[in-house]
Amino acid sequence: MAKYYSIAIDGPAGAGKSTIAKRLARELGYYYVDTGAIYRTVAYFLDLLGVSPKDVDGVERYIDELTIDIWYDEEGLQHMIMNGMDVTGEIRTQDISQKASLVSAHACVREMLLDMQRDLAKENNVIMDGRDIGSVVLPKADVKIFLTASPEVRAKRRTDELLEKGQKANYEQTLKDIKQRDYQDTHRPIAPLKMCRDSVKVDTSEMDIEQVVAEIKAIVGKKICV
């Protein structure tokens, strides 16, 4: 049986997990699995139905009507397919991001998505990012990274990213949203954001993308022959 390797990258919102994970996946020839996009897809689905992410009964009532598929284009970019529709672009808003954090706290949602995420790691070399990858989804991952940065740095990065995409963004509001998201993610009763004891912490506050990628590749190289 072929041996597949898994790299778990956890951390708070805006730490640059997806940007770094995509780059690493491309350079290492791994599949990149954006678990945040999976939860955003669930949040988007419920939002279209008018179901509040805090409505436990509503979430449990409609979750079985949702089917999620993932496919990768020629450049290795992950596309989210919701009930047969590609919603990759639609799920990338601040509103859906906040709702995804609330949706991810529901046990029925996490149970539905857990096997999907683990199956991807069983059948491919993967770099998976999220908030509970190393602690819950892939507790036996070959490499665990905890990627973080100060709330102020993360807010500026997120604001710049949204503005570059032509979306409205305000730094002060984004900072407020980041701090609220941090609180939600670290205080949720199910699979809260936390750094595993066997994770390597990488603070990107004073680093650019090239430096972060180089540091993580060095960490991976010590644990996996790449």
N, C-alpha and C positions, 0 to 999 in steps of 0.2 A: 504494500500500500504506500502511495506517495506521501511524503511528509510535507505538510503545508505549514507555513509560518504566519504568525499573527502579531501585529504591532498595535497596541492600544494607546490612543492619545486622548486623555481626558483633560478637562479644564473648564473654567468659567466662560460665559458668553463674551465674544469679542477678543479672545486671546490669540486668535489666528489659527485655530486648529484646522479648519477646512483648507485654508490657503497652504499651510505647511504640509498637511497630509496629502493633498493633491500633488504637490511638488515631489514629495518623497515617493509617492506611489509611482509617478511617472519615471523617476530616476532609478528606482529599484525594480520596476517591472511588476509591481503589485497592483491588486485591485484596491481602489479607494472606496470605502463604504462610509458615507455621510449619514450617520444615524439621526442627526438633528433634522435632516431633510425628511426622514421617514416620519418623525413625530410632527413635523410641520404639515405633512400631507394629511395626517389624521386630523390635526387642528383645522386645516383648510376645509376638509370634508364636513366636519361638524359645523363650521362657520357657515357654509353654504346652506346647511339645513336649519340654521338659526338656533343651534343647540349651544348653550353656554358651556365653556370648558369646566365650569364649576358644578354643572348639573350632572350629578352622579347617575341618577336614573336615566337621564337622556342619553348620556354617553353609552351606558350599558345597553340601552334599547336599540341604538342605531349602529353600534360598532360592527355587528355581524353583517351589515349591508355594505361594508367597505372591503374592497380588495386592493392590495398594493403590490405592484411589481416594480422591479428595478432593471433597467437595461443600460448598457454602456455604449456610447457612440465610438467612432473610429479614433477619437482623441482620448478615449478612456474616461470621458466625463459621464457622471452618473445622472440618469434621468428618472424622475419619479412618475410612475404611471398609476393614477387613481381611477379605479373602475374603468380602465381602458383609455383614459385621457392623460396626456402628458401635461403635468401641472408644475414642472420644474421651475418655470418663471413666476408663476402665480403665488408660490409659497414663500417667496423671498421679500416679505414686508415686515416691518417692526411689529405691527399688530399681530400677525400670525406667529411671529417669534415669541411674543409674550404669551399667547394662547397655547402654543406648543409646550411651554414650560408647565402650564397648569394641566394640560391634557396628559402629559407624561407621568403625572402623579397618580393616575388611575390604574389600579391593579389589572383591570380587564384589558387595558390598552397595552401595558407592558407584557402581559402574558401572551397576547396576540402576536406581538412583534419579536419576542425573545427568540423563538425557534428560527424565524426568518434570518435574523442576524447571525445566529450560531451556525446555521447551515451554510451561509456564505463563507464563513471561516473554515469550515470542514472541507470545503471543496476548492478553495483558492488560497493563494498567498494574499493576505489582506492587511491594509492599514485602515483601522476603524477608529473614528473619533466620536466623542460624545461626552457624557458626564458620569456614566457608570460602566464604561466598557471594561476597565481593569478590575473593578470591584464586583460586577454582577454578570455582564454579558460574556466576557472572556476572562474569567479569573485566572486561567492558566496561559494567558498570552505570553509569547516568548519575550516580548519587550513591552514595558509599560512606561509611558511618559505622562507627566502632569505638566501641561503647558499653561502658563499664567502670565499676567501682567497687571499693573495697577489699574484700578477702575478708570482713572483719568486717561491713561494711555489707551485703554480699550475703547473708551467713549470717543476719543478723537479719531481713532482708526475707523470705527463704525460710521461716524459722521462723514468722514472723507469718502468712505466706500459708497455710501448712499448718494452723496452729492455727485460722485463720478458716474453713477448709474442714472443720473437725472431725477432722482427722487428727492423730496423735501426732507431736510434734516436739520436739527438744532442741537448743538453740542450739549447745552444744559439739560435739555429734555432727554437726550440720549444717555447722558451720565446718570440721570435719575432712573431711567429704564434699566440700565446695566446693573445698578445697585439693587433695584427691586428684583431683577432676574436672579442675581446672586443669592438674595435672601430666599427666594422661592426654591431655588435649586438645592441650597444647602440645608433647608429646613423641611423639605417634603418628607413625609413618613416612609415612603417607599423609594429605595435606591437613591438616597441623597448624594449630591456631589461631594466627594471627599477624595483625598489623596491616599492611595494604597501604600502600605508599608514597603512594598517592593517596587514602587514607582520611582522614577528619576525626575526630579523637579527641574523644569527649565523656565526661568523667568525671562520673558522677551521684552521687558520694558525698555531696556537700553540696547536692544539688538535689532538688526534689520533681517529681512527674510533670508539672505545668503548666510548670515551667521547662525541663524536658528537651524536651517537645514543642515549646515555643516556639523553643528554640535550634535544634533539628533542622529545623523548618519554615523558619527563616531561612536555614539552610545550603542546603536544597532550593530555596528561592526564588531563590537566586543562580545556580543551575545549571539549573533547570527553571522554565518559566512555569506556575505552579499557580494 
